[in-house]
Amino acid sequence: MPTAKRHISFFDSVAVLGLPWYASFHGRLFSFILNFMNNQTWNIQQFDTWCRSFLTIDALANTDDSLNGIQVGRSNEPITKVGFAVDACLESIRRAKELGANLLFVHHGLFWGKPLRIEGVLLERIRLLVDNDIALYGCHLPLDMNPVVGNNAVLADLLSLQERKPYGVYHGVAIGVAGVLETPLTIAQIVSKILPDNSKPLSVIAAGKEKVSRVAIVSGGAASEVTEAFGTDIDLYLTGEPSHSMYHYVVENKLNFVAAGHYATEVWGVKAVARKLAAEAGIETVFIDLPTGL
């Protein structure tokens, strides 16, 4: 018996695409259109529009020291390949050039809250970008805090964290996440999930429960945000960098603390954006891995 054809509405398509609940109508519409226009050519302004459709760049303009968005532009020629890296440095730019990327998307860009003289190493970095028509796009806190492709969200995904809620208030904005593990885990088991390459964390302070149920996460250099966990039901705080000044406070508050590495906790966001770009726009992407061990 033949089945009747079902008309698929815009809202049906939104559900199929799995767009997040928080997406604005225009963001949803933009993503909807993109899925029917895969493999279209974009210039740098169109890439910027796409990023701003899901990353809160404008909303954090007065909060984040990073100059988020286009930091170094390029010609209006189509973007055919995008490199993704944690840091903007000479080596990541050289790799982008060698790999044929027209644009380099990074978590840590070149400009941070104050005017800089274009000289020395900064001049060399910008010259390499401009001479090779490679754009530089930076995204710091908007990438940390995004609930789907953000560094903290992906780390939470690796731990299958449930009952998620905002954590880690920075200048009035919560950039991290806290939640409950499906089943209690040891610190070693948690580390193996967030460092799947079997690398070692920079620091582990095992001052709390042997089996961890509740975890708070703020990637990168956020050791001081551990204080928000004191006096709560959180069993373990996960960040990138350790802090000598926080050590005794952590021990005396009987909390577990893991500093898994600034770089290691911040590869996840750029990788997630790369996957999203490839899926939604059909643009080739490449991850440029330059671990610092820090």
PASEBA-1860 file (N, C-alpha, C; in nm, 3 decimals):
! residues 294
1> MPTAKRHI> 0.084/-0.120/0.000/0.000/0.000/0.000/0.087/0.124/0.000 ~ 0.071/0.212/-0.099/0.158/0.330/-0.105/0.131/0.423/0.011 ~ 0.234/0.487/0.058/0.222/0.583/0.169/0.206/0.723/0.114 ~ 0.131/0.804/0.186/0.109/0.942/0.143/0.235/1.024/0.161 ~ 0.257/1.113/0.069/0.372/1.202/0.081/0.347/1.303/0.192 ~ 0.449/1.326/0.273/0.435/1.420/0.384/0.511/1.547/0.353 ~ 0.443/1.660/0.365/0.509/1.789/0.344/0.601/1.819/0.462 ~ 0.726/1.851/0.435/0.823/1.883/0.540/0.832/2.033/0.556
9> SFFDSVAV> 0.793/2.081/0.670/0.794/2.224/0.695/0.933/2.271/0.735 ~ 0.949/2.402/0.744/1.075/2.459/0.793/1.107/2.407/0.932 ~ 1.005/2.401/1.020/1.029/2.361/1.158/1.061/2.213/1.168 ~ 1.002/2.130/1.078/1.042/1.989/1.071/1.189/1.980/1.037 ~ 1.232/2.061/0.943/1.371/2.057/0.899/1.465/2.100/1.010 ~ 1.423/2.200/1.090/1.504/2.244/1.203/1.526/2.128/1.300 ~ 1.418/2.051/1.327/1.430/1.938/1.418/1.522/1.832/1.362 ~ 1.510/1.803/1.232/1.595/1.703/1.169/1.741/1.744/1.174
17> LGLPWYAS> 1.766/1.872/1.153/1.903/1.922/1.154/1.963/1.922/1.294 ~ 1.880/1.907/1.396/1.932/1.901/1.533/1.985/2.034/1.584 ~ 1.925/2.142/1.538/1.972/2.273/1.584/1.938/2.293/1.731 ~ 2.025/2.360/1.807/2.005/2.376/1.951/1.886/2.465/1.983 ~ 1.829/2.444/2.104/1.711/2.519/2.147/1.734/2.668/2.155 ~ 1.862/2.709/2.178/1.889/2.849/2.202/1.909/2.929/2.074 ~ 1.913/2.860/1.960/1.943/2.930/1.835/1.832/3.031/1.805 ~ 1.871/3.150/1.760/1.772/3.251/1.723/1.702/3.208/1.595
25> FHGRLFSF> 1.589/3.270/1.566/1.518/3.237/1.444/1.606/3.257/1.321 ~ 1.677/3.370/1.318/1.762/3.397/1.202/1.878/3.297/1.195 ~ 1.931/3.259/1.311/2.037/3.158/1.311/1.988/3.026/1.258 ~ 1.864/2.988/1.299/1.805/2.864/1.251/1.783/2.871/1.100 ~ 1.726/2.983/1.055/1.699/3.000/0.913/1.828/2.995/0.832 ~ 1.933/3.061/0.885/2.061/3.062/0.814/2.116/2.921/0.799 ~ 2.114/2.843/0.909/2.164/2.706/0.904/2.078/2.620/0.814 ~ 1.946/2.645/0.814/1.855/2.570/0.727/1.891/2.591/0.581
33> ILNFMNNQ> 1.912/2.716/0.545/1.948/2.748/0.406/2.081/2.685/0.368 ~ 2.178/2.690/0.461/2.310/2.636/0.432/2.305/2.489/0.396 ~ 2.217/2.415/0.462/2.210/2.272/0.438/2.154/2.240/0.299 ~ 2.090/2.337/0.235/2.041/2.318/0.100/2.130/2.389/-0.003 ~ 2.239/2.442/0.045/2.330/2.512/-0.044/2.474/2.468/-0.017 ~ 2.489/2.340/0.017/2.622/2.287/0.044/2.714/2.307/-0.077 ~ 2.840/2.319/-0.046/2.942/2.333/-0.149/2.933/2.465/-0.223 ~ 2.867/2.564/-0.165/2.868/2.698/-0.221/2.999/2.766/-0.183
41> TWNIQQFD> 3.038/2.865/-0.260/3.161/2.937/-0.228/3.130/3.055/-0.139 ~ 3.214/3.072/-0.037/3.200/3.183/0.058/3.322/3.271/0.052 ~ 3.302/3.401/0.071/3.415/3.490/0.094/3.430/3.510/0.245 ~ 3.523/3.592/0.287/3.551/3.606/0.429/3.433/3.671/0.504 ~ 3.360/3.762/0.439/3.246/3.823/0.505/3.134/3.722/0.528 ~ 3.115/3.632/0.433/3.012/3.529/0.449/3.052/3.429/0.558 ~ 3.180/3.400/0.567/3.227/3.313/0.675/3.202/3.379/0.810 ~ 3.228/3.508/0.819/3.206/3.583/0.942/3.058/3.581/0.982
49> TWCRSFLT> 2.970/3.597/0.884/2.826/3.591/0.910/2.786/3.455/0.965 ~ 2.842/3.350/0.908/2.815/3.214/0.955/2.859/3.196/1.100 ~ 2.980/3.240/1.132/3.031/3.227/1.269/2.943/3.301/1.368 ~ 2.900/3.420/1.332/2.819/3.501/1.422/2.676/3.447/1.438 ~ 2.637/3.353/1.352/2.503/3.294/1.364/2.494/3.196/1.480 ~ 2.609/3.148/1.532/2.603/3.054/1.645/2.704/3.085/1.756 ~ 2.797/3.176/1.732/2.892/3.217/1.835/2.857/3.359/1.881 ~ 2.852/3.381/2.012/2.804/3.509/2.066/2.915/3.615/2.065
57> IDALANTD> 2.966/3.641/1.948/3.077/3.735/1.932/3.037/3.877/1.968 ~ 2.924/3.923/1.916/2.882/4.060/1.942/2.845/4.081/2.088 ~ 2.779/3.982/2.148/2.734/3.995/2.286/2.850/4.006/2.384 ~ 2.965/3.948/2.349/3.081/3.948/2.439/3.187/4.052/2.401 ~ 3.152/4.143/2.313/3.249/4.241/2.263/3.309/4.325/2.375 ~ 3.231/4.354/2.479/3.280/4.436/2.589/3.325/4.353/2.709 ~ 3.323/4.222/2.695/3.362/4.132/2.804/3.497/4.066/2.778 ~ 3.519/4.025/2.655/3.638/3.950/2.617/3.749/4.045/2.571
65> DSLNGIQV> 3.869/4.026/2.623/3.983/4.107/2.577/4.021/4.075/2.432 ~ 3.990/3.954/2.390/4.023/3.913/2.253/3.943/3.993/2.151 ~ 4.007/4.031/2.041/3.938/4.091/1.927/3.878/3.976/1.847 ~ 3.756/3.938/1.882/3.693/3.823/1.818/3.636/3.859/1.682 ~ 3.646/3.764/1.591/3.601/3.787/1.454/3.721/3.797/1.361 ~ 3.703/3.871/1.252/3.812/3.888/1.155/3.922/3.973/1.218 ~ 4.041/3.919/1.231/4.155/3.994/1.282/4.246/4.042/1.169 ~ 4.259/3.962/1.066/4.332/4.001/0.945/4.246/3.956/0.827
73> GRSNEPIT> 4.213/4.049/0.740/4.127/4.016/0.627/4.203/3.960/0.507 ~ 4.129/3.936/0.401/4.189/3.887/0.276/4.106/3.941/0.160 ~ 4.144/3.901/0.041/4.070/3.943/-0.077/3.928/3.886/-0.074 ~ 3.846/3.926/-0.169/3.709/3.879/-0.176/3.696/3.747/-0.249 ~ 3.809/3.682/-0.277/3.807/3.554/-0.347/3.743/3.446/-0.259 ~ 3.686/3.343/-0.321/3.622/3.236/-0.244/3.720/3.165/-0.150 ~ 3.668/3.125/-0.036/3.746/3.044/0.059/3.729/2.898/0.020 ~ 3.837/2.830/-0.004/3.830/2.690/-0.046/3.878/2.592/0.061
81> KVGFAVDA> 3.955/2.643/0.157/4.006/2.555/0.262/4.033/2.639/0.387 ~ 3.992/2.587/0.503/4.010/2.659/0.629/4.096/2.576/0.724 ~ 4.202/2.639/0.773/4.284/2.576/0.875/4.232/2.613/1.013 ~ 4.238/2.518/1.107/4.195/2.541/1.244/4.310/2.509/1.338 ~ 4.336/2.599/1.432/4.445/2.581/1.528/4.408/2.648/1.659 ~ 4.475/2.610/1.766/4.450/2.673/1.896/4.510/2.813/1.898 ~ 4.632/2.827/1.846/4.707/2.953/1.858/4.745/3.010/1.721 ~ 4.740/3.143/1.711/4.794/3.213/1.595/4.941/3.240/1.622
89> CLESIRRA> 5.028/3.174/1.550/5.173/3.192/1.563/5.235/3.172/1.426 ~ 5.363/3.201/1.414/5.428/3.186/1.283/5.414/3.044/1.230 ~ 5.428/2.944/1.318/5.424/2.806/1.271/5.284/2.767/1.224 ~ 5.180/2.808/1.296/5.045/2.773/1.250/5.012/2.843/1.118 ~ 5.061/2.965/1.101/5.039/3.037/0.975/5.117/2.971/0.862 ~ 5.242/2.932/0.889/5.321/2.861/0.786/5.253/2.732/0.745 ~ 5.203/2.657/0.843/5.135/2.531/0.813/5.010/2.557/0.730 ~ 4.936/2.661/0.765/4.817/2.696/0.688/4.853/2.724/0.542
97> KELGANLL> 4.961/2.798/0.523/5.007/2.828/0.387/5.044/2.700/0.314 ~ 5.124/2.615/0.379/5.168/2.490/0.315/5.052/2.398/0.279 ~ 4.947/2.403/0.360/4.831/2.315/0.338/4.729/2.377/0.244 ~ 4.756/2.497/0.196/4.668/2.562/0.099/4.544/2.624/0.157 ~ 4.547/2.661/0.285/4.431/2.723/0.349/4.423/2.871/0.312 ~ 4.302/2.919/0.292/4.278/3.062/0.265/4.246/3.139/0.392 ~ 4.215/3.064/0.498/4.171/3.125/0.624/4.220/3.038/0.739 ~ 4.264/3.103/0.846/4.306/3.034/0.967/4.215/3.076/1.082
105> FVHHGLFW> 4.143/2.979/1.138/4.054/3.003/1.251/4.124/2.957/1.377 ~ 4.136/3.048/1.477/4.211/3.015/1.599/4.132/3.054/1.723 ~ 4.166/2.990/1.834/4.108/3.025/1.963/4.182/3.145/2.024 ~ 4.314/3.145/2.009/4.397/3.254/2.061/4.454/3.332/1.943 ~ 4.401/3.451/1.921/4.444/3.532/1.808/4.561/3.621/1.840 ~ 4.573/3.732/1.766/4.689/3.821/1.779/4.659/3.946/1.861 ~ 4.534/3.982/1.878/4.501/4.112/1.938/4.417/4.093/2.064 ~ 4.468/4.156/2.175/4.411/4.132/2.306/4.391/4.261/2.385
113> GKPLRIEG> 4.291/4.337/2.353/4.244/4.445/2.439/4.325/4.573/2.441 ~ 4.431/4.582/2.365/4.506/4.707/2.362/4.576/4.722/2.228 ~ 4.601/4.846/2.186/4.669/4.866/2.057/4.812/4.817/2.063 ~ 4.858/4.762/1.952/4.993/4.708/1.943/5.066/4.771/1.824 ~ 5.195/4.792/1.840/5.278/4.835/1.727/5.299/4.716/1.634 ~ 5.279/4.737/1.507/5.298/4.629/1.409/5.446/4.624/1.374 ~ 5.521/4.549/1.456/5.664/4.536/1.438/5.709/4.403/1.497 ~ 5.835/4.365/1.470/5.890/4.244/1.527/5.814/4.119/1.485
121> VLLERIRL> 5.790/4.029/1.581/5.722/3.903/1.553/5.580/3.926/1.502 ~ 5.510/4.023/1.559/5.374/4.050/1.514/5.374/4.090/1.366 ~ 5.471/4.172/1.325/5.484/4.211/1.185/5.506/4.089/1.097 ~ 5.593/3.998/1.142/5.622/3.878/1.063/5.497/3.792/1.046 ~ 5.420/3.780/1.152/5.298/3.699/1.144/5.199/3.761/1.045 ~ 5.177/3.892/1.058/5.081/3.959/0.972/5.130/3.960/0.827 ~ 5.260/3.983/0.808/5.315/3.982/0.672/5.293/3.846/0.604 ~ 5.314/3.738/0.679/5.296/3.604/0.623/5.149/3.581/0.583
129> LVDNDIAL> 5.059/3.632/0.664/4.917/3.620/0.631/4.883/3.702/0.507 ~ 4.922/3.829/0.506/4.884/3.920/0.398/4.949/3.878/0.266 ~ 5.079/3.843/0.270/5.149/3.806/0.147/5.088/3.683/0.080 ~ 5.023/3.599/0.160/4.965/3.476/0.105/4.812/3.477/0.102 ~ 4.756/3.597/0.121/4.611/3.617/0.114/4.537/3.518/0.206 ~ 4.589/3.504/0.328/4.527/3.417/0.428/4.462/3.505/0.535 ~ 4.334/3.487/0.557/4.265/3.562/0.662/4.289/3.495/0.797 ~ 4.283/3.576/0.903/4.292/3.523/1.039/4.163/3.556/1.112
137> YGCHLPLD> 4.103/3.453/1.173/3.978/3.468/1.245/3.998/3.418/1.387 ~ 3.973/3.504/1.486/3.992/3.467/1.626/3.859/3.452/1.698 ~ 3.852/3.356/1.788/3.730/3.338/1.868/3.768/3.280/2.003 ~ 3.762/3.361/2.107/3.807/3.322/2.239/3.690/3.282/2.330 ~ 3.639/3.370/2.414/3.532/3.332/2.507/3.406/3.280/2.438 ~ 3.366/3.337/2.322/3.247/3.280/2.257/3.263/3.132/2.224 ~ 3.387/3.089/2.201/3.411/2.949/2.172/3.422/2.867/2.300 ~ 3.479/2.926/2.404/3.484/2.856/2.532/3.344/2.820/2.580
145> MNPVVGNN> 3.251/2.913/2.571/3.122/2.900/2.639/3.010/2.846/2.553 ~ 3.031/2.825/2.424/2.922/2.776/2.340/2.874/2.640/2.389 ~ 2.744/2.621/2.408/2.694/2.497/2.468/2.695/2.376/2.377 ~ 2.736/2.392/2.252/2.741/2.278/2.160/2.883/2.253/2.110 ~ 2.948/2.356/2.056/3.082/2.338/1.998/3.192/2.398/2.086 ~ 3.158/2.446/2.203/3.256/2.510/2.290/3.352/2.411/2.354 ~ 3.467/2.462/2.395/3.567/2.377/2.462/3.507/2.304/2.581 ~ 3.435/2.377/2.665/3.381/2.318/2.787/3.268/2.221/2.757
153> AVLADLLS> 3.187/2.252/2.658/3.078/2.162/2.620/3.131/2.030/2.566 ~ 3.235/2.036/2.483/3.290/1.912/2.426/3.358/1.829/2.534 ~ 3.429/1.895/2.627/3.487/1.822/2.740/3.376/1.754/2.821 ~ 3.266/1.824/2.840/3.152/1.765/2.911/3.095/1.646/2.833 ~ 3.095/1.657/2.700/3.049/1.545/2.617/3.139/1.423/2.634 ~ 3.270/1.448/2.641/3.365/1.337/2.658/3.340/1.262/2.788 ~ 3.288/1.334/2.887/3.258/1.273/3.017/3.111/1.230/3.028 ~ 3.034/1.251/2.919/2.889/1.221/2.921/2.822/1.288/3.040
161> LQERKPYG> 2.855/1.413/3.061/2.805/1.486/3.177/2.655/1.515/3.162 ~ 2.579/1.487/3.268/2.434/1.506/3.268/2.398/1.626/3.357 ~ 2.272/1.667/3.348/2.218/1.775/3.433/2.309/1.898/3.431 ~ 2.343/1.941/3.314/2.439/2.051/3.299/2.381/2.186/3.339 ~ 2.467/2.266/3.399/2.429/2.402/3.435/2.552/2.492/3.419 ~ 2.531/2.621/3.401/2.645/2.713/3.384/2.734/2.715/3.507 ~ 2.862/2.738/3.482/2.961/2.745/3.591/3.073/2.837/3.545 ~ 3.143/2.896/3.640/3.262/2.976/3.610/3.228/3.114/3.559
169> VYHGVAIG> 3.184/3.201/3.649/3.145/3.336/3.609/3.269/3.424/3.590 ~ 3.279/3.482/3.471/3.391/3.569/3.436/3.334/3.700/3.385 ~ 3.361/3.809/3.458/3.304/3.940/3.422/3.153/3.931/3.402 ~ 3.088/3.857/3.489/2.942/3.847/3.484/2.886/3.745/3.387 ~ 2.974/3.673/3.317/2.929/3.575/3.218/2.981/3.436/3.257 ~ 2.892/3.338/3.261/2.934/3.201/3.291/2.991/3.137/3.165 ~ 3.118/3.099/3.171/3.184/3.045/3.052/3.206/2.894/3.060 ~ 3.186/2.836/3.179/3.208/2.693/3.196/3.079/2.617/3.215
177> VAGVLETP> 3.093/2.491/3.258/2.976/2.405/3.275/3.001/2.311/3.393 ~ 2.895/2.276/3.464/2.902/2.177/3.571/2.791/2.076/3.550 ~ 2.815/1.954/3.597/2.713/1.852/3.580/2.747/1.725/3.655 ~ 2.668/1.622/3.628/2.677/1.495/3.700/2.719/1.383/3.604 ~ 2.813/1.301/3.645/2.854/1.186/3.565/2.745/1.079/3.567 ~ 2.735/1.003/3.458/2.636/0.895/3.452/2.660/0.793/3.564 ~ 2.787/0.760/3.584/2.827/0.673/3.694/2.953/0.732/3.756 ~ 2.971/0.720/3.887/3.091/0.776/3.950/3.219/0.717/3.891
185> LTIAQIVS> 3.320/0.801/3.877/3.448/0.761/3.817/3.562/0.803/3.907 ~ 3.674/0.734/3.894/3.796/0.777/3.962/3.859/0.891/3.882 ~ 3.952/0.960/3.944/4.022/1.067/3.873/4.096/1.010/3.751 ~ 4.159/0.895/3.765/4.232/0.833/3.654/4.139/0.804/3.537 ~ 4.018/0.758/3.564/3.923/0.729/3.457/3.879/0.857/3.387 ~ 3.861/0.963/3.464/3.824/1.092/3.405/3.936/1.145/3.316 ~ 4.058/1.137/3.365/4.172/1.184/3.287/4.184/1.107/3.155 ~ 4.161/0.976/3.158/4.172/0.896/3.035/4.069/0.936/2.931
193> KILPDNSK> 3.955/0.989/2.976/3.851/1.032/2.882/3.881/1.168/2.820 ~ 3.940/1.258/2.898/3.966/1.393/2.846/4.102/1.405/2.779 ~ 4.190/1.307/2.805/4.320/1.302/2.738/4.333/1.166/2.668 ~ 4.257/1.147/2.560/4.254/1.016/2.495/4.386/0.974/2.430 ~ 4.480/1.068/2.417/4.612/1.033/2.361/4.705/0.978/2.469 ~ 4.651/0.959/2.590/4.728/0.905/2.703/4.837/0.998/2.754 ~ 4.829/1.125/2.720/4.922/1.222/2.776/4.887/1.245/2.924 ~ 4.978/1.307/2.996/4.960/1.326/3.139/4.911/1.468/3.169
201> PLSVIAAG> 4.823/1.483/3.266/4.782/1.618/3.306/4.897/1.693/3.370 ~ 4.891/1.824/3.370/4.996/1.905/3.431/4.997/1.891/3.582 ~ 4.878/1.876/3.641/4.869/1.869/3.786/4.741/1.796/3.825 ~ 4.753/1.712/3.928/4.637/1.646/3.988/4.646/1.664/4.139 ~ 4.541/1.720/4.198/4.532/1.730/4.344/4.415/1.642/4.388 ~ 4.447/1.528/4.444/4.344/1.432/4.487/4.314/1.456/4.634 ~ 4.234/1.557/4.662/4.205/1.595/4.800/4.061/1.569/4.838 ~ 3.984/1.511/4.745/3.842/1.489/4.770/3.805/1.343/4.763
209> KEKVSRVA> 3.682/1.318/4.719/3.630/1.182/4.712/3.709/1.096/4.613 ~ 3.721/0.966/4.645/3.790/0.874/4.554/3.709/0.852/4.427 ~ 3.577/0.842/4.441/3.488/0.830/4.325/3.415/0.962/4.306 ~ 3.429/1.017/4.187/3.377/1.149/4.155/3.240/1.136/4.087 ~ 3.145/1.217/4.132/3.011/1.219/4.070/2.981/1.353/4.002 ~ 3.023/1.462/4.064/2.991/1.595/4.013/3.118/1.669/3.971 ~ 3.115/1.721/3.849/3.233/1.783/3.788/3.201/1.923/3.739 ~ 3.294/2.016/3.759/3.285/2.150/3.702/3.402/2.169/3.607
217> IVSGGAAS> 3.379/2.237/3.495/3.481/2.249/3.389/3.491/2.393/3.342 ~ 3.614/2.446/3.340/3.645/2.570/3.269/3.781/2.548/3.204 ~ 3.786/2.544/3.074/3.910/2.513/3.002/4.013/2.625/3.013 ~ 4.137/2.594/2.976/4.241/2.697/2.965/4.298/2.742/3.097 ~ 4.324/2.871/3.108/4.386/2.928/3.227/4.282/2.979/3.325 ~ 4.218/2.887/3.396/4.105/2.926/3.482/4.115/2.862/3.619 ~ 4.236/2.853/3.674/4.254/2.789/3.805/4.177/2.861/3.914 ~ 4.168/2.992/3.908/4.103/3.068/4.015/3.953/3.044/4.020
225> EVTEAFGT> 3.894/2.998/3.910/3.751/2.971/3.908/3.715/2.849/3.994 ~ 3.817/2.778/4.044/3.791/2.666/4.135/3.718/2.714/4.261 ~ 3.739/2.839/4.301/3.678/2.889/4.425/3.526/2.884/4.421 ~ 3.469/2.888/4.303/3.324/2.881/4.290/3.270/2.744/4.335 ~ 3.358/2.643/4.334/3.317/2.507/4.373/3.323/2.485/4.524 ~ 3.394/2.571/4.595/3.410/2.552/4.740/3.273/2.562/4.809 ~ 3.248/2.468/4.899/3.123/2.471/4.973/3.002/2.424/4.894 ~ 3.026/2.362/4.777/2.917/2.308/4.696/2.928/2.156/4.692
233> DIDLYLTG> 2.842/2.092/4.612/2.847/1.946/4.600/2.939/1.899/4.488 ~ 3.018/1.988/4.430/3.112/1.951/4.323/3.228/1.871/4.383 ~ 3.262/1.759/4.317/3.368/1.670/4.365/3.502/1.695/4.296 ~ 3.497/1.747/4.173/3.620/1.766/4.097/3.608/1.888/4.008 ~ 3.715/1.966/4.005/3.722/2.082/3.916/3.827/2.053/3.809 ~ 3.787/2.071/3.683/3.874/2.044/3.568/3.903/2.174/3.495 ~ 4.032/2.203/3.475/4.072/2.321/3.399/4.199/2.289/3.321 ~ 4.263/2.392/3.267/4.383/2.370/3.188/4.511/2.386/3.266
241> EPSHSMYH> 4.523/2.499/3.340/4.647/2.532/3.407/4.637/2.520/3.559 ~ 4.744/2.477/3.626/4.746/2.473/3.772/4.778/2.611/3.830 ~ 4.764/2.623/3.962/4.796/2.749/4.029/4.851/2.720/4.168 ~ 4.971/2.770/4.192/5.031/2.752/4.325/4.944/2.816/4.433 ~ 4.892/2.934/4.405/4.816/3.007/4.506/4.684/2.939/4.541 ~ 4.634/2.852/4.453/4.508/2.782/4.478/4.528/2.649/4.550 ~ 4.650/2.599/4.554/4.675/2.462/4.602/4.617/2.437/4.742 ~ 4.655/2.516/4.838/4.613/2.491/4.976/4.463/2.512/4.995
249> YVVENKLN> 4.406/2.606/4.919/4.261/2.625/4.926/4.188/2.500/4.878 ~ 4.238/2.440/4.769/4.178/2.317/4.716/4.186/2.204/4.818 ~ 4.305/2.186/4.877/4.325/2.080/4.975/4.236/2.100/5.098 ~ 4.233/2.223/5.149/4.157/2.250/5.270/4.005/2.244/5.249 ~ 3.963/2.259/5.124/3.821/2.245/5.091/3.786/2.103/5.045 ~ 3.886/2.013/5.054/3.866/1.872/5.023/3.803/1.851/4.885 ~ 3.867/1.913/4.787/3.818/1.907/4.649/3.924/1.842/4.560 ~ 3.883/1.767/4.462/3.976/1.716/4.361/3.995/1.821/4.252
257> FVAAGHYA> 4.117/1.830/4.201/4.152/1.934/4.102/4.239/1.870/3.995 ~ 4.202/1.889/3.869/4.283/1.839/3.758/4.313/1.953/3.662 ~ 4.441/1.981/3.639/4.484/2.075/3.536/4.537/1.991/3.420 ~ 4.456/1.973/3.318/4.489/1.881/3.209/4.574/1.944/3.100 ~ 4.602/2.074/3.111/4.682/2.144/3.010/4.598/2.248/2.938 ~ 4.652/2.367/2.925/4.579/2.473/2.855/4.552/2.431/2.711 ~ 4.655/2.387/2.643/4.637/2.345/2.503/4.543/2.225/2.493 ~ 4.566/2.125/2.577/4.490/2.000/2.568/4.342/2.020/2.594
265> TEVWGVKA> 4.305/2.119/2.676/4.164/2.142/2.703/4.101/2.238/2.602 ~ 4.182/2.293/2.509/4.126/2.390/2.417/4.144/2.354/2.269 ~ 4.173/2.228/2.244/4.172/2.180/2.104/4.031/2.146/2.060 ~ 3.943/2.122/2.157/3.813/2.064/2.126/3.720/2.160/2.054 ~ 3.721/2.287/2.090/3.630/2.383/2.028/3.661/2.405/1.881 ~ 3.788/2.429/1.849/3.823/2.453/1.708/3.794/2.330/1.623 ~ 3.817/2.212/1.679/3.787/2.088/1.605/3.636/2.076/1.579 ~ 3.556/2.113/1.679/3.411/2.104/1.664/3.360/2.203/1.560
273> VARKLAAE> 3.415/2.324/1.557/3.375/2.423/1.456/3.416/2.374/1.317 ~ 3.532/2.311/1.306/3.576/2.257/1.178/3.477/2.153/1.126 ~ 3.432/2.064/1.214/3.334/1.962/1.173/3.203/2.028/1.130 ~ 3.162/2.129/1.204/3.037/2.200/1.172/3.047/2.268/1.036 ~ 3.160/2.332/1.009/3.180/2.402/0.881/3.176/2.303/0.764 ~ 3.247/2.193/0.779/3.249/2.093/0.671/3.110/2.038/0.644 ~ 3.033/2.014/0.751/2.900/1.957/0.736/2.801/2.055/0.676 ~ 2.809/2.182/0.717/2.709/2.280/0.676/2.743/2.353/0.547
281> AGIETVFI> 2.870/2.367/0.517/2.909/2.446/0.400/2.987/2.365/0.296 ~ 3.028/2.245/0.333/3.103/2.163/0.237/3.242/2.217/0.207 ~ 3.293/2.304/0.296/3.427/2.360/0.277/3.529/2.268/0.343 ~ 3.639/2.245/0.275/3.744/2.157/0.328/3.810/2.222/0.450 ~ 3.838/2.141/0.550/3.902/2.191/0.671/4.021/2.104/0.707 ~ 4.112/2.162/0.785/4.228/2.087/0.834/4.265/2.139/0.973 ~ 4.294/2.048/1.064/4.336/2.087/1.198/4.488/2.090/1.203 ~ 4.542/2.201/1.250/4.688/2.220/1.262/4.725/2.201/1.407
289> DLPTGL> 4.787/2.089/1.438/4.816/2.050/1.576/4.955/2.095/1.616 ~ 4.961/2.190/1.709/5.090/2.242/1.758/5.089/2.242/1.911 ~ 5.094/2.125/1.972/5.087/2.117/2.118/5.206/2.186/2.185 ~ 5.176/2.252/2.295/5.281/2.321/2.370/5.327/2.242/2.491 ~ 5.250/2.141/2.530/5.280/2.067/2.651/5.244/2.144/2.778 ~ 5.177/2.255/2.761/5.141/2.342/2.874/4.990/2.359/2.884
END
